[in-house]
Amino acid sequence: MVDFHATTIVAVRRSDGDVCIGGDGQVTMGQTSVMKHKAKKVRKIYKNTVLSGFAGSVADAFTLTEKFEKKLEEHGGNLKRAAVALAQSWRRDNAMRNLEALMVAADRENLLLISGNGEVIEPDQDFMAIGSGGNFAYAAASALYNNTDLDAEAIVRKSLEIASSICVYTNDNISVEKL
């Protein structure tokens, strides 16, 4: 099986309702080949009220995003209820259980990580990062979030720029969605 390295996704929510998710555009196959430079892995969903970003297998992430959008519809856009419902179905469904992807979802009130193990995790602070360069981006976001007055978009962009300068699986073709 070919090892696909994912991406880096960063999400930040400021207390004033400023919410942003961004991701790099690189898709890497194995340890030596960049397959794509400008993939878009962040989207606005559910009537443009929810942001989502994914890391992992692209096909699996698209499947996960579609299922999540259906759960949002079923639950009237309630992000937490939809995330828990998705995680529950993810754990019960044998086909879904094999999806190799992580998703970050945010609205003006919530920021959540939905994992392939059927977990829904709310971070301690209003930022998170996932993917190949996630640890680098998380460290940058933490420093910027806690020590500056930068808005969510500026923190997301700068964190991704920093991660792209360190992580070989992250590039500087950054796409951002904002509420």
Secondary structure, 3 states (H helix, E strand, C coil): CCCEECCEEEEEECCCCCEEEEECCCEEECCCEEEECCCCCEEEECCCCEEEEEEECHHHHHHHHHHHHHHHHHCCCCHHHHHHHHHHHHHHCHHHHCCCEEEEEECCCCEEEECCCCCEECCCCCEEEEECCHHHHHHHHHHHHHHCCCCHHHHHHHHHHHHHHHCCCCCCCCEEEEC
